């Protein structure tokens, strides 16, 4: 836990001093979602959605609707005023994320895939979620200036590496081509790409959008070495937002990736 507190303290310090106005400064850093101290499987995204902190009307979530802490909920003027108790509260809010009020509209799509392999964000063999960047942004990631995206990915690399190193995670699952592309930039690891005909998204005209499975192995990240190989599996369709993703394609991806995760985990623990 001490390492998680240290990572959170560093992220809070950086948030208060070094980031572009696109970063939602009043929202806490989210280096992980869920029981990362127990998880052997972690899904991977790019950065936290602003919907972790605001409702459809753009107003800050409050009361029972709140998902994660903010300056307001901690009664802080700015993050420089955060003390050890605040850092612990932020860390435990991330650990307890799926036990409180998770953004189920987004996470439950991935939950259905994970359950095929016998894992869950909520019960049993725990999974967690990691983002390449710990900060929410007011603008969607793809609309941010490329220079800012590069800076945020570079700044997030060491924290991501430390969290993976200090966790029991054995498998990372990448959700969508954008995540795959940014993960390759962050990790500088080559992933093999295999077309999967059964994952093709139909279109009214033309052959449809082909499906691709990605796989590879991570032994270090940003110069930080791991004590075990970490398998990486992924797919090019973003299950929550790719245009035309059908229930059939989601089920097929869930079956193949879920079984791959289960086999990799079982093989690593024998």
C-alpha positions in Angstrom: 0.0 0.0 0.0 2.9 2.4 0.7 3.8 2.4 -3.0 0.2 3.2 -4.0 0.2 6.1 -1.5 3.5 7.4 -3.0 2.2 7.2 -6.5 -1.0 9.1 -5.6 1.0 11.8 -3.8 3.2 12.3 -6.8 0.2 12.5 -9.1 -1.5 15.0 -6.8 1.6 17.2 -6.7 1.9 17.2 -10.5 -1.7 17.9 -11.0 -1.5 21.1 -9.0 1.5 22.5 -10.8 2.3 21.2 -14.3 -0.7 20.5 -16.5 -2.5 22.1 -19.4 -5.9 23.7 -18.9 -7.6 20.8 -20.6 -6.9 18.6 -17.5 -9.8 18.8 -15.0 -7.7 20.1 -12.1 -10.5 19.9 -9.5 -10.9 16.1 -10.1 -8.6 13.7 -8.4 -6.0 11.6 -10.2 -7.2 8.0 -11.0 -4.2 5.8 -11.5 -6.3 2.7 -11.2 -9.9 1.6 -10.7 -10.7 -1.3 -8.3 -8.7 -3.9 -6.3 -5.4 -3.6 -8.1 -3.7 -5.2 -5.1 -5.7 -8.4 -5.8 -6.2 -8.3 -9.6 -4.3 -10.7 -11.9 -6.2 -9.2 -14.9 -6.5 -5.5 -15.8 -8.3 -3.8 -18.6 -6.6 -0.8 -20.0 -7.9 2.6 -21.3 -6.4 5.9 -22.1 -7.6 8.3 -19.4 -10.6 8.6 -17.0 -13.8 9.9 -18.5 -15.1 13.2 -17.2 -18.3 11.3 -16.5 -16.5 9.9 -13.5 -16.9 13.4 -12.0 -19.8 15.1 -13.7 -23.4 14.1 -14.8 -25.0 14.5 -18.2 -25.7 18.2 -17.4 -22.0 18.8 -16.7 -22.5 19.5 -13.0 -20.2 17.8 -10.5 -21.6 14.6 -9.1 -22.4 14.8 -5.4 -23.8 12.7 -2.5 -24.6 9.1 -3.4 -24.0 9.9 -7.1 -20.4 10.8 -6.5 -17.9 8.2 -7.8 -14.5 9.7 -6.8 -13.2 12.6 -4.7 -12.7 16.1 -5.8 -11.3 19.3 -4.3 -14.8 20.2 -3.2 -15.6 16.8 -1.6 -12.3 17.0 0.4 -12.9 20.7 1.3 -9.6 21.7 -0.2 -8.8 25.0 -1.9 -6.2 23.4 -4.1 -4.2 20.1 -4.2 -1.2 21.6 -2.5 -3.3 21.6 0.7 -3.7 17.8 0.5 -2.2 16.0 3.5 -1.4 12.3 4.3 -5.0 11.6 5.2 -6.3 13.0 1.9 -3.8 10.9 0.0 -5.0 7.8 1.8 -8.6 8.7 1.1 -7.9 9.2 -2.6 -6.1 5.8 -2.8 -8.8 3.9 -1.1 -11.5 5.6 -3.2 -9.7 4.1 -6.3 -9.4 0.7 -4.6 -13.1 0.7 -3.6 -14.3 2.1 -6.9 -16.3 -0.9 -8.0 -17.8 -1.3 -4.5 -19.4 2.2 -4.6 -20.9 3.8 -7.6 -19.0 2.8 -10.7 -19.7 4.1 -14.2 -21.5 0.9 -15.1 -22.7 2.1 -18.5 -19.0 1.9 -19.5 -17.5 -0.8 -17.4 -20.2 -3.3 -17.6 -19.5 -3.8 -21.3 -16.0 -5.0 -20.4 -17.4 -6.9 -17.4 -19.3 -9.1 -19.7 -16.1 -10.0 -21.6 -14.2 -10.6 -18.4 -16.8 -12.9 -17.0 -16.3 -15.3 -20.0 -12.8 -15.9 -18.6 -14.0 -16.2 -15.0 -13.0 -12.7 -13.9 -14.9 -9.7 -12.6 -14.5 -6.1 -11.4 -17.0 -6.8 -8.7 -16.7 -10.3 -7.3 -14.6 -13.5 -7.2 -11.4 -13.5 -9.2 -10.9 -9.7 -9.3 -10.0 -7.6 -12.3 -9.1 -3.9 -12.1 -8.8 -1.2 -14.7 -5.7 0.9 -15.5 -5.4 4.1 -17.6 -2.3 5.2 -19.4 -3.0 8.7 -18.1 -4.4 9.3 -14.6 -6.1 12.6 -15.3 -9.6 13.3 -16.7 -9.7 16.0 -19.4 -12.5 18.3 -20.3 -12.1 17.5 -24.0 -12.4 14.0 -25.5 -8.9 12.4 -25.9 -9.0 12.3 -29.7 -9.8 16.0 -29.9 -6.8 17.1 -27.7 -3.8 18.6 -29.4 -1.3 15.8 -30.3 1.5 17.5 -28.4 -0.6 17.5 -25.2 -1.6 13.8 -25.7 2.1 13.0 -26.1 3.0 14.9 -22.9 0.3 13.2 -20.9 1.3 9.7 -22.1 4.9 10.4 -21.3 4.2 11.7 -17.9 1.9 8.7 -17.1 4.4 6.1 -18.1 6.4 5.7 -14.9 3.3 5.6 -12.6 1.7 3.0 -14.9 4.9 0.9 -14.8 5.2 1.1 -11.0 1.6 0.1 -10.5 1.9 -2.9 -12.8 5.2 -3.9 -11.1 3.9 -3.7 -7.6 0.6 -5.5 -8.4 -0.1 -9.2 -9.1 -1.4 -8.3 -12.7 -0.4 -11.0 -15.2 -2.6 -10.0 -18.2 -3.5 -6.6 -19.7 -6.6 -6.3 -21.9 -6.6 -3.3 -24.4 -10.0 -2.1 -25.4 -9.9 -0.5 -28.9 -7.4 0.6 -31.5 -6.8 4.0 -29.9 -5.8 2.3 -26.7 -3.6 -0.1 -28.6 -1.9 2.7 -30.4 -1.3 4.8 -27.3 -0.2 1.7 -25.4 2.4 0.9 -28.0 3.7 4.5 -27.8 3.8 4.3 -24.0 5.3 0.8 -23.7 7.4 0.8 -26.9 6.6 -2.9 -27.2 5.6 -4.5 -30.5 2.2 -6.2 -30.6 1.4 -8.8 -33.2 -1.8 -8.1 -35.1 -4.0 -11.0 -36.3 -7.2 -10.4 -38.5 -10.3 -12.2 -37.1 -13.0 -12.5 -39.7 -15.7 -13.2 -37.1 -15.1 -9.8 -35.6 -16.0 -7.8 -38.8 -18.5 -5.0 -38.2 -21.2 -4.9 -40.9 -21.8 -1.8 -43.0 -24.7 -1.0 -45.2 -22.3 -0.6 -48.2 -18.9 -2.2 -48.5 -17.2 -5.1 -46.9 -17.4 -3.9 -43.3 -14.8 -3.0 -40.7 -12.5 -6.0 -40.1 -11.6 -7.2 -36.6 -8.0 -7.5 -35.4 -6.7 -9.2 -32.3 -3.4 -7.9 -30.8 -1.0 -9.8 -28.5 2.4 -9.4 -27.0 4.4 -9.7 -23.8 5.6 -6.9 -21.5 8.7 -7.4 -19.3 9.4 -3.7 -18.5 8.0 -0.3 -19.1 9.8 3.0 -19.1 13.0 1.4 -17.8 11.1 -0.2 -14.9 11.6 -4.0 -14.9 8.9 -6.5 -13.9 9.6 -9.7 -12.0 7.4 -11.7 -14.4 6.2 -11.5 -18.0 2.9 -9.6 -18.4 0.8 -10.8 -21.3 -1.0 -8.2 -23.5 -4.2 -9.0 -25.4 -6.4 -6.6 -27.2 -8.8 -5.8 -30.0 -9.3 -3.0 -32.5 -13.0 -2.3 -31.8 -13.8 -0.1 -28.9 -16.7 -2.0 -27.4 -18.4 1.0 -25.9 -18.2 3.4 -28.8 -17.2 1.7 -32.1 -19.9 2.5 -34.7 -22.0 -0.6 -35.5 -20.6 -2.9 -32.9 -23.2 -5.7 -32.7 -24.0 -7.9 -29.8 -22.8 -10.9 -31.8 -19.3 -9.3 -32.3 -19.2 -8.3 -28.6 -19.9 -12.0 -27.7 -17.3 -13.3 -30.0 -14.6 -10.9 -28.8 -15.7 -11.7 -25.2 -15.3 -15.4 -25.8 -12.0 -15.3 -27.6 -10.3 -12.7 -25.4 -11.9 -14.0 -22.2 -10.7 -17.5 -22.9 -7.2 -16.2 -23.8 -7.1 -14.3 -20.5 -8.2 -17.4 -18.5 -5.7 -19.7 -20.3 -2.8 -17.2 -19.8 -3.6 -16.8 -16.1 -4.0 -20.5 -15.5 -0.8 -21.3 -17.3 1.1 -18.7 -15.3 -0.2 -20.0 -12.0 0.5 -23.7 -12.5 
